[in-house]
């Protein structure tokens, strides 16, 4: 299995976004997000890895690079994108809090598992 290349934990979250690419704009949505990028769904335009797009979410606007593209149907694509200038506030969600909560949950589970193995 290939080593994990992600530097940020993904959080499953569907958020509407406007994608500006070449000479047009279309609506799409995130499938999961990180502080440094996202996985987009519902994209209708043909995207190419390496291409730079702009995303708008509310009053926030940022540029992203297409990392990978998966074609699902004739005119529907998923794409992995990375922020050219990471901005944790772009999504409007405190991702650091979610990462801490997830780590606390893992730590609690590990403590419970260690405690139950002693009682056997």
N, CA, C and O atoms as a MOPAC input file, in Angstrom:
PM7 MOZYME 1SCF
protein

 N      0.84100 1    -1.16800 1     0.00000 1
 C      0.00000 1     0.00000 1     0.00000 1
 C      0.89600 1     1.24500 1     0.00000 1
 O      1.91600 1     1.28400 1     0.68800 1
 N      0.50500 1     2.25700 1    -0.77700 1
 C      1.28700 1     3.48900 1    -0.88700 1
 C      1.19000 1     4.29100 1     0.40200 1
 O      0.15000 1     4.27500 1     1.06100 1
 N      2.25600 1     4.98900 1     0.77200 1
 C      2.19800 1     5.81900 1     1.98700 1
 C      1.22300 1     6.97700 1     1.80700 1
 O      1.03200 1     7.48000 1     0.70000 1
 N      0.61800 1     7.38400 1     2.89900 1
 C     -0.34300 1     8.48800 1     2.89600 1
 C      0.38700 1     9.78900 1     2.60400 1
 O      1.37100 1    10.10300 1     3.27300 1
 N     -0.07900 1    10.56200 1     1.60700 1
 C      0.56500 1    11.82000 1     1.24500 1
 C     -0.15300 1    13.02500 1     1.82300 1
 O      0.36500 1    14.13800 1     1.73700 1
 N     -1.31700 1    12.84300 1     2.40200 1
 C     -2.07200 1    13.97800 1     2.92000 1
 C     -1.38500 1    14.58700 1     4.12500 1
 O     -0.87600 1    13.88100 1     4.99600 1
 N     -1.38100 1    15.90800 1     4.16000 1
 C     -0.81000 1    16.59600 1     5.31300 1
 C     -1.90300 1    17.08800 1     6.25300 1
 O     -1.61300 1    17.47200 1     7.38700 1
 N     -3.16400 1    17.08200 1     5.79600 1
 C     -4.29100 1    17.52300 1     6.61600 1
 C     -5.33700 1    16.41700 1     6.65400 1
 O     -5.55300 1    15.72300 1     5.66000 1
 N     -5.98200 1    16.25700 1     7.80000 1
 C     -7.06100 1    15.27800 1     7.93800 1
 C     -8.28600 1    15.75100 1     7.16800 1
 O     -8.66400 1    16.92100 1     7.23400 1
 N     -8.90300 1    14.82000 1     6.43300 1
 C    -10.11200 1    15.16700 1     5.68300 1
 C    -11.32700 1    15.12600 1     6.60200 1
 O    -11.43300 1    14.27300 1     7.48300 1
 N    -12.24200 1    16.07100 1     6.37600 1
 C    -13.51200 1    16.11800 1     7.09500 1
 C    -14.62500 1    16.03300 1     6.06700 1
 O    -14.70700 1    16.87500 1     5.17300 1
 N    -15.48500 1    15.02700 1     6.18100 1
 C    -16.60200 1    14.90800 1     5.23500 1
 C    -17.55500 1    16.06400 1     5.46900 1
 O    -18.08800 1    16.23700 1     6.56500 1
 N    -17.76400 1    16.85700 1     4.41900 1
 C    -18.64100 1    18.00900 1     4.54000 1
 C    -19.07600 1    18.45700 1     3.15400 1
 O    -18.24500 1    18.69900 1     2.27800 1
 N    -20.38100 1    18.56400 1     2.96400 1
 C    -20.92600 1    19.02800 1     1.69100 1
 C    -21.24500 1    20.51200 1     1.81600 1
 O    -22.11600 1    20.92000 1     2.58400 1
 N    -20.51200 1    21.30900 1     1.03500 1
 C    -20.68900 1    22.76200 1     1.03500 1
 C    -20.83000 1    23.22700 1    -0.41000 1
 O    -20.06000 1    22.79300 1    -1.26700 1
 N    -21.79100 1    24.09700 1    -0.69900 1
 C    -21.91100 1    24.61200 1    -2.07100 1
 C    -20.78800 1    25.59800 1    -2.37800 1
 O    -20.40600 1    26.40200 1    -1.52800 1
 N    -20.26900 1    25.52900 1    -3.59400 1
 C    -19.21500 1    26.44900 1    -4.04100 1
 C    -19.47200 1    26.84400 1    -5.48800 1
 O    -20.10000 1    26.10500 1    -6.24700 1
 N    -18.97100 1    28.03300 1    -5.86200 1
 C    -18.95800 1    28.45600 1    -7.26000 1
 C    -17.55400 1    28.19600 1    -7.77600 1
 O    -16.57100 1    28.60900 1    -7.16100 1
 N    -17.46600 1    27.51000 1    -8.90900 1
 C    -16.17800 1    27.19500 1    -9.51400 1
 C    -16.01100 1    28.07000 1   -10.74700 1
 O    -16.82800 1    28.02100 1   -11.66600 1
 N    -14.94800 1    28.87400 1   -10.76400 1
 C    -14.64200 1    29.70300 1   -11.93600 1
 C    -13.46300 1    29.06100 1   -12.64500 1
 O    -12.37800 1    28.91800 1   -12.08100 1
 N    -13.69900 1    28.67600 1   -13.89500 1
 C    -12.66400 1    28.01700 1   -14.68000 1
 C    -12.74000 1    28.51600 1   -16.10700 1
 O    -13.82100 1    28.64000 1   -16.68300 1
 N    -11.60300 1    28.79500 1   -16.65500 1
 C    -11.50700 1    29.35300 1   -18.00900 1
 C    -12.44000 1    30.54200 1   -18.14600 1
 O    -12.24300 1    31.55300 1   -17.47200 1
 N    -13.44300 1    30.45000 1   -18.99300 1
 C    -14.34300 1    31.59300 1   -19.23900 1
 C    -15.71300 1    31.42600 1   -18.60200 1
 O    -16.64500 1    32.14600 1   -18.96000 1
 N    -15.85900 1    30.48900 1   -17.66100 1
 C    -17.18600 1    30.26300 1   -17.11200 1
 C    -17.18500 1    30.02500 1   -15.61500 1
 O    -16.14200 1    29.86000 1   -14.98300 1
 N    -18.39600 1    30.01500 1   -15.07200 1
 C    -18.60300 1    29.74300 1   -13.65400 1
 C    -19.72900 1    28.72600 1   -13.54000 1
 O    -20.71900 1    28.79800 1   -14.26700 1
 N    -19.57100 1    27.78800 1   -12.63000 1
 C    -20.62200 1    26.80200 1   -12.39500 1
 C    -20.70700 1    26.47500 1   -10.91900 1
 O    -19.77400 1    26.72600 1   -10.15700 1
 N    -21.83000 1    25.91500 1   -10.52900 1
 C    -22.02600 1    25.49900 1    -9.14200 1
 C    -21.55300 1    24.06800 1    -8.97700 1
 O    -21.74600 1    23.23300 1    -9.86000 1
 N    -20.93500 1    23.79200 1    -7.84400 1
 C    -20.49600 1    22.44700 1    -7.49500 1
 C    -20.60600 1    22.33000 1    -5.97900 1
 O    -21.20300 1    23.19000 1    -5.33200 1
 N    -20.03600 1    21.27700 1    -5.41200 1
 C    -20.09100 1    21.09300 1    -3.96900 1
 C    -18.84900 1    20.33500 1    -3.50500 1
 O    -18.23100 1    19.59500 1    -4.27000 1
 N    -18.49900 1    20.53700 1    -2.23000 1
 C    -17.41200 1    19.76700 1    -1.65100 1
 C    -17.96800 1    18.43400 1    -1.17000 1
 O    -19.14500 1    18.32100 1    -0.82600 1
 N    -17.11000 1    17.43700 1    -1.15400 1
 C    -17.47200 1    16.13400 1    -0.59700 1
 C    -16.74200 1    15.94100 1     0.73200 1
 O    -17.28500 1    15.38900 1     1.68900 1
 N    -15.50900 1    16.40800 1     0.75600 1
 C    -14.76700 1    16.49900 1     1.99900 1
 C    -13.78600 1    17.65400 1     1.86900 1
 O    -13.41300 1    18.05700 1     0.76700 1
 N    -13.37800 1    18.17600 1     3.01800 1
 C    -12.52400 1    19.36600 1     3.02900 1
 C    -11.35300 1    19.16600 1     3.97900 1
 O    -11.40600 1    18.34200 1     4.89200 1
 N    -10.30200 1    19.93200 1     3.74700 1
 C     -9.17100 1    20.03700 1     4.66900 1
 C     -8.79100 1    21.50900 1     4.71500 1
 O     -9.34500 1    22.32500 1     3.97900 1
 N     -7.85800 1    21.83800 1     5.56800 1
 C     -7.37600 1    23.21900 1     5.62200 1
 C     -6.64600 1    23.57800 1     4.33000 1
 O     -6.53700 1    24.75500 1     3.98400 1
 N     -6.14300 1    22.56400 1     3.61500 1
 C     -5.35800 1    22.83400 1     2.41800 1
 C     -5.99400 1    22.44300 1     1.10200 1
 O     -5.34500 1    22.53500 1     0.06000 1
 N     -7.25500 1    22.00400 1     1.11600 1
 C     -7.88500 1    21.60500 1    -0.14000 1
 C     -9.23900 1    20.96800 1     0.06900 1
 O     -9.86800 1    21.12700 1     1.11500 1
 N     -9.68400 1    20.23000 1    -0.96300 1
 C    -10.99600 1    19.59600 1    -0.89200 1
 C    -11.14800 1    18.58200 1    -2.01100 1
 O    -10.33100 1    18.50400 1    -2.92800 1
 N    -12.21700 1    17.81100 1    -1.90600 1
 C    -12.65600 1    16.95500 1    -3.00700 1
 C    -13.97700 1    17.54200 1    -3.47600 1
 O    -14.92400 1    17.67300 1    -2.70100 1
 N    -14.02800 1    17.89600 1    -4.76000 1
 C    -15.23400 1    18.48500 1    -5.34300 1
 C    -16.07100 1    17.43100 1    -6.04500 1
 O    -15.53900 1    16.47300 1    -6.60500 1
 N    -17.37500 1    17.61100 1    -6.01200 1
 C    -18.31400 1    16.77500 1    -6.74700 1
 C    -19.25600 1    17.65200 1    -7.54400 1
 O    -19.35000 1    18.85600 1    -7.30800 1
 N    -19.95400 1    17.04100 1    -8.49400 1
 C    -20.94100 1    17.77400 1    -9.28000 1
 C    -20.35800 1    18.74300 1   -10.28100 1
 O    -21.05100 1    19.64600 1   -10.74900 1
 N    -19.08600 1    18.56700 1   -10.61800 1
 C    -18.44200 1    19.45400 1   -11.58000 1
 C    -18.81500 1    19.00000 1   -12.98100 1
 O    -18.69800 1    17.81800 1   -13.30300 1
 N    -19.26200 1    19.92600 1   -13.81400 1
 C    -19.68000 1    19.61100 1   -15.18700 1
 C    -18.59400 1    19.90200 1   -16.21500 1
 O    -18.56100 1    19.26900 1   -17.27000 1
 N    -17.70800 1    20.84900 1   -15.92400 1
 C    -16.66100 1    21.22600 1   -16.88000 1
 C    -15.54300 1    20.18800 1   -16.87000 1
 O    -15.23900 1    19.59600 1   -15.83500 1
 N    -14.93900 1    19.97700 1   -18.03200 1
 C    -13.77800 1    19.08600 1   -18.13000 1
 C    -12.59900 1    19.76600 1   -17.43600 1
 O    -12.19100 1    20.85700 1   -17.83600 1
 N    -12.06200 1    19.14300 1   -16.41900 1
 C    -10.93500 1    19.69600 1   -15.67200 1
 C     -9.67800 1    18.90100 1   -15.99900 1
 O     -9.74200 1    17.74000 1   -16.40300 1
 N     -8.52800 1    19.55700 1   -15.81400 1
 C     -7.25300 1    18.89000 1   -16.08300 1
 C     -6.32900 1    19.08000 1   -14.89400 1
 O     -6.24000 1    20.18500 1   -14.35800 1
 N     -5.63200 1    18.02000 1   -14.46400 1
 C     -4.66700 1    18.16800 1   -13.38300 1
 C     -3.65100 1    19.26400 1   -13.71600 1
 O     -3.18400 1    19.37100 1   -14.85000 1
 N     -3.32100 1    20.06900 1   -12.71200 1
 C     -2.39100 1    21.17100 1   -12.88900 1
 C     -3.07000 1    22.49800 1   -13.18200 1
 O     -2.47100 1    23.55900 1   -13.01000 1
 N     -4.31400 1    22.43900 1   -13.62200 1
 C     -5.07700 1    23.64400 1   -13.95400 1
 C     -5.41600 1    24.40300 1   -12.67000 1
 O     -5.64000 1    23.79000 1   -11.62600 1
 N     -5.45300 1    25.73500 1   -12.74600 1
 C     -5.80000 1    26.57700 1   -11.60200 1
 C     -7.22900 1    27.07100 1   -11.77400 1
 O     -7.60600 1    27.55800 1   -12.84000 1
 N     -8.02500 1    26.94000 1   -10.70800 1
 C     -9.41900 1    27.39600 1   -10.70500 1
 C     -9.61500 1    28.33300 1    -9.51900 1
 O     -8.79300 1    28.37100 1    -8.60300 1
 N    -10.70400 1    29.08400 1    -9.54500 1
 C    -11.09100 1    29.92200 1    -8.40300 1
 C    -12.36100 1    29.34600 1    -7.81400 1
 O    -13.26300 1    28.94000 1    -8.54700 1
 N    -12.43400 1    29.31000 1    -6.50300 1
 C    -13.63900 1    28.89100 1    -5.80200 1
 C    -14.16300 1    30.06700 1    -5.01100 1
 O    -13.39000 1    30.81500 1    -4.41300 1
 N    -15.47700 1    30.23300 1    -5.00600 1
 C    -16.12200 1    31.25800 1    -4.20700 1
 C    -17.08900 1    30.57100 1    -3.26000 1
 O    -17.89500 1    29.73400 1    -3.66800 1
 N    -16.99500 1    30.93400 1    -2.00100 1
 C    -17.91100 1    30.42800 1    -0.97400 1
 C    -18.31700 1    31.62500 1    -0.14200 1
 O    -17.52000 1    32.15000 1     0.63600 1
 N    -19.56600 1    32.05900 1    -0.30700 1
 C    -20.00600 1    33.28300 1     0.36700 1
 C    -19.19500 1    34.45200 1    -0.15300 1
 O    -19.12900 1    34.67700 1    -1.36200 1
 N    -18.57400 1    35.20200 1     0.75600 1
 C    -17.75500 1    36.33900 1     0.34100 1
 C    -16.28700 1    35.94900 1     0.18500 1
 O    -15.46300 1    36.77500 1    -0.20800 1
 N    -15.95900 1    34.70200 1     0.49000 1
 C    -14.57700 1    34.22000 1     0.38700 1
 C    -14.27400 1    33.75100 1    -1.03500 1
 O    -15.10500 1    33.10400 1    -1.67300 1
 N    -13.08500 1    34.07900 1    -1.52200 1
 C    -12.65600 1    33.62200 1    -2.84100 1
 C    -11.21200 1    33.17500 1    -2.73700 1
 O    -10.40600 1    33.83800 1    -2.08300 1
 N    -10.86500 1    32.05000 1    -3.37700 1
 C     -9.50100 1    31.54100 1    -3.31000 1
 C     -9.18400 1    30.74800 1    -4.57300 1
 O    -10.07600 1    30.24800 1    -5.25900 1
 N     -7.89100 1    30.64700 1    -4.85700 1
 C     -7.42400 1    29.88700 1    -6.01400 1
 C     -6.93600 1    28.50800 1    -5.56200 1
 O     -6.30600 1    28.35900 1    -4.51500 1
 N     -7.25000 1    27.50700 1    -6.38900 1
 C     -6.88900 1    26.12100 1    -6.11400 1
 C     -6.29300 1    25.49200 1    -7.37000 1
 O     -6.60000 1    25.89900 1    -8.49100 1
 N     -5.44500 1    24.50400 1    -7.16600 1
 C     -4.87700 1    23.73500 1    -8.27600 1
 C     -5.55100 1    22.37100 1    -8.30100 1
 O     -5.73200 1    21.73500 1    -7.26300 1
 N     -5.91600 1    21.93400 1    -9.49400 1
 C     -6.48900 1    20.59800 1    -9.66500 1
 C     -5.36200 1    19.58300 1    -9.49500 1
 O     -4.34400 1    19.66600 1   -10.18300 1
 N     -5.53500 1    18.62500 1    -8.58200 1
 C     -4.53000 1    17.59600 1    -8.33600 1
 C     -4.87800 1    16.32000 1    -9.10700 1
 O     -4.00500 1    15.70000 1    -9.71400 1
 N     -6.14900 1    15.93500 1    -9.08000 1
 C     -6.60400 1    14.75100 1    -9.80100 1
 C     -8.04300 1    14.95400 1   -10.24500 1
 O     -8.76900 1    15.77100 1    -9.68000 1
 N     -8.44800 1    14.20100 1   -11.26200 1
 C     -9.80700 1    14.28100 1   -11.79800 1
 C    -10.31400 1    12.86300 1   -12.03000 1
 O     -9.57700 1    12.00300 1   -12.51200 1
 N    -11.56600 1    12.62700 1   -11.68700 1
 C    -12.21300 1    11.34100 1   -11.95200 1
 C    -13.51100 1    11.61900 1   -12.70300 1
 O    -14.37100 1    12.35400 1   -12.21600 1
 N    -13.65000 1    11.03500 1   -13.88200 1
 C    -14.87500 1    11.21500 1   -14.65500 1
 C    -15.86700 1    10.13700 1   -14.25000 1
 O    -15.55600 1     8.94700 1   -14.29800 1
 N    -17.07300 1    10.56200 1   -13.84700 1
 C    -18.11300 1     9.63600 1   -13.40100 1
 C    -19.12300 1     9.34200 1   -14.50000 1
 O    -19.62500 1     8.22400 1   -14.61200 1
 N    -19.41500 1    10.34500 1   -15.30300 1
 C    -20.36900 1    10.22100 1   -16.40000 1
 C    -19.88400 1    11.14500 1   -17.51600 1
 O    -18.84900 1    11.79700 1   -17.38500 1
 N    -20.62600 1    11.19300 1   -18.59400 1
 C    -20.21600 1    12.00800 1   -19.73400 1
 C    -19.89400 1    13.43500 1   -19.32500 1
 O    -18.91900 1    14.01300 1   -19.80700 1
 N    -20.69800 1    14.00600 1   -18.44600 1
 C    -20.44800 1    15.39100 1   -18.05500 1
 C    -20.48700 1    15.58200 1   -16.53700 1
 O    -21.00500 1    16.59000 1   -16.05500 1
 N    -19.94300 1    14.62300 1   -15.78100 1
 C    -19.84200 1    14.80400 1   -14.33300 1
 C    -18.48400 1    14.30800 1   -13.85800 1
 O    -18.05100 1    13.19900 1   -14.17400 1
 N    -17.82100 1    15.17900 1   -13.08000 1
 C    -16.48200 1    14.89600 1   -12.61300 1
 C    -16.35600 1    15.13400 1   -11.11600 1
 O    -17.05500 1    15.96800 1   -10.54100 1
 N    -15.45300 1    14.38700 1   -10.50100 1
 C    -14.97000 1    14.67700 1    -9.15700 1
 C    -13.55600 1    15.17300 1    -9.34500 1
 O    -12.88500 1    14.79500 1   -10.30600 1
 N    -13.09300 1    16.02300 1    -8.43100 1
 C    -11.72800 1    16.53500 1    -8.54200 1
 C    -11.14500 1    16.76600 1    -7.16100 1
 O    -11.83100 1    17.21700 1    -6.24300 1
 N     -9.88000 1    16.45200 1    -7.03300 1
 C     -9.13100 1    16.78300 1    -5.82800 1
 C     -8.43200 1    18.10700 1    -6.08200 1
 O     -7.77900 1    18.28800 1    -7.11000 1
 N     -8.56900 1    19.02900 1    -5.14500 1
 C     -7.96400 1    20.35500 1    -5.33000 1
 C     -7.11700 1    20.71000 1    -4.11300 1
 O     -7.40500 1    20.28800 1    -2.99300 1
 N     -6.05600 1    21.50200 1    -4.35600 1
 C     -5.24300 1    21.99400 1    -3.25400 1
 C     -5.17300 1    23.50800 1    -3.33700 1
 O     -5.06600 1    24.08100 1    -4.42100 1
 N     -5.23600 1    24.14100 1    -2.18600 1
 C     -5.20400 1    25.60400 1    -2.12300 1
 C     -3.81600 1    26.11700 1    -2.48700 1
 O     -2.80500 1    25.57300 1    -2.04300 1
 N     -3.78000 1    27.16200 1    -3.29300 1
 C     -2.49800 1    27.78400 1    -3.60600 1
 C     -1.98200 1    28.57100 1    -2.41300 1
 O     -0.77200 1    28.68200 1    -2.21500 1
 N     -2.90000 1    29.12400 1    -1.61100 1
 C     -2.56100 1    29.79800 1    -0.35900 1
 C     -3.55300 1    29.31700 1     0.69600 1
 O     -4.62900 1    29.89600 1     0.83900 1
 N     -3.19800 1    28.24900 1     1.44500 1
 C     -4.14200 1    27.69900 1     2.43100 1
 C     -4.71000 1    28.76100 1     3.36100 1
 O     -3.98500 1    29.60900 1     3.88100 1
 N     -6.03200 1    28.69400 1     3.56000 1
 C     -6.74800 1    29.63600 1     4.40600 1
 C     -7.80600 1    28.83700 1     5.15500 1
 O     -8.84100 1    28.48900 1     4.58700 1
 N     -7.55100 1    28.54500 1     6.42800 1
 C     -8.47500 1    27.70600 1     7.20400 1
 C     -9.85400 1    28.33300 1     7.34600 1
 O    -10.81800 1    27.62600 1     7.63500 1
 N     -9.97000 1    29.63300 1     7.15200 1
 C    -11.26800 1    30.30400 1     7.28700 1
 C    -12.10800 1    30.22900 1     6.01900 1
 O    -13.29500 1    30.55600 1     6.04100 1
 N    -11.50500 1    29.80100 1     4.91400 1
 C    -12.22800 1    29.78800 1     3.63800 1
 C    -13.52200 1    28.97300 1     3.72000 1
 O    -14.54800 1    29.40300 1     3.19400 1
 N    -13.49100 1    27.82100 1     4.36200 1
 C    -14.66500 1    26.94900 1     4.41100 1
 C    -15.69800 1    27.40600 1     5.42800 1
 O    -16.84400 1    26.95800 1     5.37400 1
 N    -15.32500 1    28.28700 1     6.35500 1
 C    -16.27000 1    28.74000 1     7.37400 1
 C    -16.47500 1    27.71200 1     8.47000 1
 O    -17.48900 1    27.74100 1     9.16800 1
 N    -15.51400 1    26.79600 1     8.62800 1
 C    -15.60400 1    25.71600 1     9.61500 1
 C    -14.27400 1    25.65000 1    10.35000 1
 O    -13.21900 1    25.75200 1     9.72300 1
 N    -14.30600 1    25.48100 1    11.67100 1
 C    -13.07600 1    25.35100 1    12.44800 1
 C    -12.60000 1    23.90300 1    12.35500 1
 O    -13.03900 1    23.04700 1    13.12200 1
 N    -11.70500 1    23.64000 1    11.41500 1
 C    -11.21600 1    22.27400 1    11.20700 1
 C    -10.27700 1    21.82400 1    12.31300 1
 O    -10.20900 1    20.62800 1    12.59800 1
 N     -9.55400 1    22.73400 1    12.94500 1
 C     -8.63100 1    22.33800 1    14.01100 1
 C     -9.40000 1    21.74800 1    15.18800 1
 O     -8.92900 1    20.81000 1    15.83000 1
 N    -10.57100 1    22.28700 1    15.47000 1
 C    -11.41800 1    21.78300 1    16.54900 1
 C    -11.86900 1    20.36200 1    16.23600 1
 O    -11.86700 1    19.50300 1    17.11800 1
 N    -12.25300 1    20.11000 1    14.99600 1
 C    -12.70000 1    18.77900 1    14.59800 1
 C    -11.56000 1    17.76300 1    14.69700 1
 O    -11.78000 1    16.62100 1    15.10200 1
 N    -10.34900 1    18.17200 1    14.32900 1
 C     -9.20500 1    17.26700 1    14.42600 1
 C     -8.91200 1    16.92600 1    15.88200 1
 O     -8.61300 1    15.77600 1    16.20400 1
 N     -8.99600 1    17.93100 1    16.77100 1
 C     -8.77300 1    17.67600 1    18.19500 1
 C     -9.81900 1    16.71200 1    18.73900 1
 O     -9.48300 1    15.78500 1    19.47700 1
 N    -11.09300 1    16.92200 1    18.37900 1
 C    -12.16000 1    16.03600 1    18.84300 1
 C    -11.93600 1    14.61800 1    18.35700 1
 O    -12.12500 1    13.66900 1    19.11700 1
 N    -11.53900 1    14.45600 1    17.10600 1
 C    -11.29000 1    13.11700 1    16.55700 1
 C    -10.14800 1    12.44300 1    17.30500 1
 O    -10.23800 1    11.25500 1    17.61500 1
 N     -9.07000 1    13.17800 1    17.60300 1
 C     -7.94000 1    12.60700 1    18.33400 1
 C     -8.35400 1    12.23500 1    19.75000 1
 O     -7.93700 1    11.19500 1    20.26000 1
 N     -9.17300 1    13.07300 1    20.39800 1
 C     -9.65400 1    12.75800 1    21.74300 1
 C    -10.49300 1    11.48500 1    21.72500 1
 O    -10.39800 1    10.66800 1    22.64000 1
 N    -11.31300 1    11.31100 1    20.68800 1
 C    -12.12200 1    10.09700 1    20.56800 1
 C    -11.23400 1     8.86100 1    20.42200 1
 O    -11.49600 1     7.82800 1    21.03800 1
 N    -10.19000 1     8.96900 1    19.61100 1
 C     -9.25700 1     7.84400 1    19.43800 1
 C     -8.56000 1     7.54800 1    20.75600 1
 O     -8.44200 1     6.38600 1    21.14600 1
 N     -8.09400 1     8.59100 1    21.44800 1
 C     -7.41100 1     8.40000 1    22.73100 1
 C     -8.33300 1     7.72100 1    23.74800 1
 O     -7.90000 1     6.81600 1    24.46200 1
 N     -9.58000 1     8.14200 1    23.82000 1
 C    -10.54500 1     7.54500 1    24.74200 1
 C    -10.77300 1     6.07900 1    24.40900 1
 O    -10.78700 1     5.23100 1    25.30100 1
 N    -10.95000 1     5.78000 1    23.13800 1
 C    -11.16500 1     4.40000 1    22.70300 1
 C     -9.96400 1     3.53100 1    23.06200 1
 O    -10.12400 1     2.41000 1    23.54500 1
 N     -8.76100 1     4.05100 1    22.82400 1
 C     -7.55300 1     3.27800 1    23.14300 1
 C     -7.46700 1     3.00900 1    24.64200 1
 O     -7.08200 1     1.91600 1    25.05500 1
 N     -7.82000 1     3.99800 1    25.45300 1
 C     -7.81100 1     3.80700 1    26.91200 1
 C     -8.80300 1     2.73000 1    27.32300 1
 O     -8.49500 1     1.88800 1    28.16700 1
 N     -9.98400 1     2.75300 1    26.73200 1
 C    -10.99800 1     1.74700 1    27.04500 1
 C    -10.52900 1     0.35100 1    26.63300 1
 O    -10.71800 1    -0.62100 1    27.36400 1
 N     -9.92100 1     0.26800 1    25.46100 1
 C     -9.43100 1    -1.02700 1    24.98400 1
 C     -8.31000 1    -1.56200 1    25.87800 1
 O     -8.27200 1    -2.75500 1    26.17800 1
 N     -7.41300 1    -0.69400 1    26.29700 1
 C     -6.32200 1    -1.12100 1    27.18100 1
 C     -6.87700 1    -1.58000 1    28.52400 1
 O     -6.42200 1    -2.57900 1    29.08100 1
 N     -7.86900 1    -0.84200 1    29.04500 1
 C     -8.48000 1    -1.20400 1    30.31900 1
 C     -9.21000 1    -2.53200 1    30.25300 1
 O     -9.15200 1    -3.30600 1    31.20900 1
 N     -9.89700 1    -2.82200 1    29.15400 1
 C    -10.64700 1    -4.08100 1    29.04100 1
 C     -9.71900 1    -5.26600 1    28.84600 1
 O    -10.07800 1    -6.38600 1    29.20800 1
 N     -8.52600 1    -5.05000 1    28.27800 1
 C     -7.61200 1    -6.18100 1    28.08600 1
 C     -6.98100 1    -6.60600 1    29.41400 1
 O     -6.55200 1    -7.75300 1    29.54500 1
 N     -6.91700 1    -5.71400 1    30.39400 1
 C     -6.36900 1    -6.04400 1    31.70200 1
 C     -7.32300 1    -6.90500 1    32.51200 1
 O     -6.89100 1    -7.63400 1    33.40500 1
 N     -8.62000 1    -6.83300 1    32.21200 1
 C     -9.62600 1    -7.54100 1    33.01100 1
 C     -9.89700 1    -8.94500 1    32.50400 1
 O    -10.80600 1    -9.60400 1    33.00700 1
 N     -9.14800 1    -9.42400 1    31.53400 1
 C     -9.40600 1   -10.77100 1    30.98300 1
 C     -8.66900 1   -11.82800 1    31.73600 1
 O     -8.77500 1   -13.00900 1    31.40500 1

